Amino acid sequence: MLCNSGRLTSLVEVLLSRLAQENGTISENVVRSAFAATEEGFLTLVRRTHFIKPLIAAVGSCCLVGVIWRGTLYVANLGDSRAVIGRLGRSNKIVAEPLTRDHNASMEEVRHELISRHPDDSQIVVLKHGVWRIKGIIQVSRTIGDAYLKRREFALDPSITRFRLSEPLRRPVLTAEPSIYTRALHPQDKFIIFASDGLWEHLTNQQAVEIVQSNPRRGIAKRLVRTALKQAARKREMRYDDLKKVEKGVRRFFHDDITVVVVYIDHGLLQQRDASLPELSVRGFVDSVGPSRFSGVTAIS
């Protein structure tokens, strides 16, 4: 589970587990409801505090969630974090299969989607400094939060130039409706990489799965991050060791944040009837692994 905020990550996890227990199973509707409840909960917080802290209306987060339940994989995302499965193809070569669609204005299909929803807004997507941005401000089209781009009541003072809109908001330009992908797991499926866009800016899907496939499991997420950082340093014509010395506040100018979680799928172990397997919840951005909140969920037969 990846969100740009540790608190949002916890909130999504709590809501998803609660809804799963109420329904007795995991389904696309349960996942979708968890996202909707998270969005509404965050907007409620904004409503309570934006008069004191107006910039909370500009706080937003991408969100990527994966759940494996009874042999079925559910992946939901907002924004441009990405999930990629590594599966064995012909000649037992590892093949990358993307499980998500980037909600980023750099994608032509996303721009077409926005234009079709806002035919009367010539500024819905703007090419700014060589980068496509929604309203000239933000690249991602689906998020949790970013309330000022969803509801007029959270409009920011025009003096805040970073978030200034060319005209008052007529309708929401962002949405919190996730894309959800569901598929049965197969013996050829070996692992899933969940990562923020910072990784995918420097590695292709295929490069990432080949790294995971050809290296030991221990420390594999750190290996992916390190490989991406080396690529970022190379693009800046600097040494990797020098990049690591750059202060955190300045590092954003060299590369985006990178968070990676790799989940291996041990089919043989899962098929053992007497196998005792711990259920775990893994949360990105807060680097934590703990007991699953889904332990109390009983599948409906």
Secondary structure, 3 states (H helix, E strand, C coil): CEECCHHHHHHHHHHHHHHHHHHCCCCHHHHHHHHHHHHHHHHHHHHHHCCCCHHHHHCEECEEEEEEECCEEEEEEECCCEEEEEEECHHHCEEEEECCCCCECCCHHHHHHHHHHCCCCCCCEEEECCEEEECCCECECECEECHHHCCHHHCCCCCCHHHCCCCCCCCCCCECCCEEEEEECCCCEEEEEEECHHHHCCCCHHHHHHHHHCCCCCCHHHHHHHHHHHHHHHHCCCCHHHHHHCCHHHHCCCCCCCCEEEEECCHHHHCCCCCCCCCEEEECCCCEEEECCCCCCCCCC
